[in-house]
Amino acid sequence: MADIGTHEGLRIAIQQAGYYPDLVIDTLETALAGEPVESFVVHHEPHFDRDELRRHVSVLVMTPTRLIVGHSDEYPSDDTHAAPYATTSTEAVPLDRVSSVVVSRTVPSPASHQVGDRPLDVVVTIGWGAMARIDLEPATCGDPECEADHGYTGALTSDDFTLRVSEAGDGLMRVDDMLAFARALSAATVRVR
């Protein structure tokens, strides 16, 4: 449903995810601040933490001016909470701050791949400069006998948000949703430059 550009389409997708839909919708309505929804993707990701099932939902929403990234997580009761609880957060990023949209695909039988064939999975990484990852390793000069200290070399990678969907885990519709959202966001970042 990523190509349905309405609040109602977003509400339906959140309700279909089945993860505290009223809470997720309430949180997003605050972040949307009345702006129209142009594209979205909703990803529900249950996982096991030791012997407990925990759930997480990520919602990406693109408006005419912003990218809204929402996360909601649930937790069991603990020392400070007598009952299970949830946390939810949103970040609103101006589209002109989105510096990269990386789309990675895994395809079966690449020799027979044709335009329009669906990938097995899609990973979208969006960067806007809030977080970066530095991978460092010792630098070398190429001489295997050299024992000199050449310092370090590395790469700085923008890594603000990454989301993966797969045909096996999420279904073909979610893979299509992710590709549609990535296409819309990529187009929007060109539009605002």
C-alpha positions in Angstrom: 0.0 0.0 0.0 3.0 2.3 -0.2 1.6 4.0 -3.3 -1.7 5.0 -1.6 -1.1 8.6 -0.8 -3.8 9.2 1.8 -4.1 9.2 5.6 -6.7 6.5 5.2 -4.3 4.1 3.3 -1.8 4.6 6.1 -4.3 3.9 8.8 -5.4 0.7 7.0 -1.8 -0.5 6.7 -1.1 0.2 10.4 -4.3 -1.7 11.4 -3.3 -4.6 9.1 0.1 -4.8 10.9 -1.9 -5.4 14.1 0.6 -3.9 16.4 -1.2 -1.4 18.8 -2.7 0.4 15.8 -4.3 3.2 17.8 -1.0 4.0 19.5 1.0 4.0 16.3 -1.6 6.1 14.5 -1.8 8.6 17.4 2.0 9.0 17.3 2.1 9.5 13.6 -0.7 12.0 13.6 1.3 14.2 15.9 4.4 14.0 13.7 2.4 14.6 10.5 1.1 17.9 11.8 -1.7 18.0 9.2 0.6 17.4 6.2 -0.7 15.1 3.5 0.8 11.6 3.1 2.5 11.0 -0.3 4.0 7.6 0.3 4.5 5.2 3.2 5.7 1.7 4.2 4.7 -0.1 7.4 6.9 -3.0 8.7 5.9 -5.2 11.6 8.8 -7.2 12.9 8.2 -9.7 15.7 11.3 -11.3 17.2 12.3 -13.5 20.1 14.3 -12.1 23.0 15.4 -15.1 25.0 12.1 -16.9 25.7 9.8 -13.9 25.0 8.2 -12.7 21.8 8.7 -9.0 21.3 7.2 -6.9 18.6 8.5 -3.8 16.8 6.9 -1.7 14.1 8.6 0.8 11.8 6.6 3.3 9.8 8.2 5.5 7.1 6.0 8.3 5.8 6.9 10.8 3.2 5.0 14.1 3.1 5.6 16.9 0.5 8.3 18.4 2.8 9.4 15.7 5.2 10.4 12.1 5.9 8.8 10.8 9.1 10.4 7.8 10.7 8.4 6.1 13.4 9.3 3.2 15.8 7.2 1.4 18.3 8.5 -1.3 20.7 6.9 -3.3 23.5 8.5 -4.4 26.7 7.6 -6.8 29.5 7.0 -5.5 33.0 10.1 -4.6 34.9 11.3 -2.9 38.1 9.8 0.5 37.0 6.7 -0.7 35.2 4.3 -3.1 36.9 2.7 -4.1 33.6 4.0 -4.6 30.0 4.5 -1.2 28.3 5.4 0.3 24.9 7.6 3.1 23.7 7.0 5.0 20.5 9.0 7.7 18.8 9.0 9.6 15.6 11.6 11.7 13.8 10.7 14.3 11.2 13.5 14.9 8.7 13.2 17.7 6.1 13.4 16.1 2.6 16.3 18.5 1.7 18.3 16.9 4.5 18.0 13.3 3.0 21.4 12.8 1.6 21.2 9.2 0.4 18.6 6.5 -0.4 20.4 3.2 -0.9 18.3 0.3 -2.2 19.8 -3.2 -2.2 18.1 -6.2 -3.7 18.7 -9.9 -3.6 17.6 -11.6 -6.8 17.5 -15.3 -7.6 19.0 -16.6 -10.9 20.6 -13.3 -12.0 21.4 -14.6 -15.4 17.7 -15.0 -16.2 16.6 -11.8 -14.4 14.3 -9.6 -16.5 13.2 -6.1 -15.9 10.2 -6.1 -13.5 11.1 -9.4 -11.8 10.7 -9.2 -8.1 13.7 -9.5 -5.8 13.7 -11.9 -2.9 14.4 -9.1 -0.5 14.9 -5.4 -0.4 17.0 -3.4 2.0 16.6 0.4 2.1 19.1 2.5 3.9 18.3 6.2 4.3 20.9 8.8 5.4 20.4 12.3 6.6 23.5 12.9 8.6 22.2 12.3 12.1 24.2 9.1 12.6 27.3 7.7 10.9 29.3 4.5 11.2 33.0 4.5 11.1 34.8 1.3 10.1 38.5 1.5 10.8 41.3 -1.0 10.2 45.1 -0.7 10.3 46.6 0.8 7.2 49.3 -1.0 5.4 51.8 -0.2 2.6 51.5 -3.4 0.8 54.9 -4.7 1.8 54.3 -7.9 3.9 57.7 -7.5 5.6 57.0 -3.9 6.7 56.5 -3.4 10.4 56.0 0.4 10.4 52.9 2.0 11.8 50.9 3.4 8.9 48.0 4.6 11.1 44.5 3.6 10.2 42.3 3.7 7.2 38.5 3.5 7.1 35.2 4.5 5.8 32.6 6.8 7.1 29.1 5.6 6.2 25.8 7.5 6.7 23.6 5.0 8.5 20.6 6.7 9.9 17.9 4.1 9.1 17.9 0.7 7.5 14.9 -1.5 6.9 14.7 -4.9 5.2 11.7 -6.7 3.9 11.7 -10.1 2.2 9.3 -12.2 0.2 9.7 -15.2 2.6 9.1 -13.2 5.8 6.8 -10.4 4.7 5.2 -11.4 1.4 5.3 -10.0 -2.1 3.1 -7.1 -1.3 5.5 -5.8 1.3 8.5 -6.1 -1.1 6.4 -4.1 -3.7 5.6 -1.5 -1.0 9.2 -1.1 -0.1 10.2 -0.6 -3.7 7.4 1.9 -4.3 8.4 3.9 -1.2 12.1 3.9 -2.2 11.2 5.1 -5.7 9.0 7.9 -4.3 11.6 9.0 -1.7 14.4 9.0 -4.3 12.2 11.1 -6.6 11.4 13.5 -3.8 15.1 14.0 -2.9 15.7 15.1 -6.5 12.7 17.4 -6.5 13.8 19.4 -3.4 17.4 20.0 -4.5 
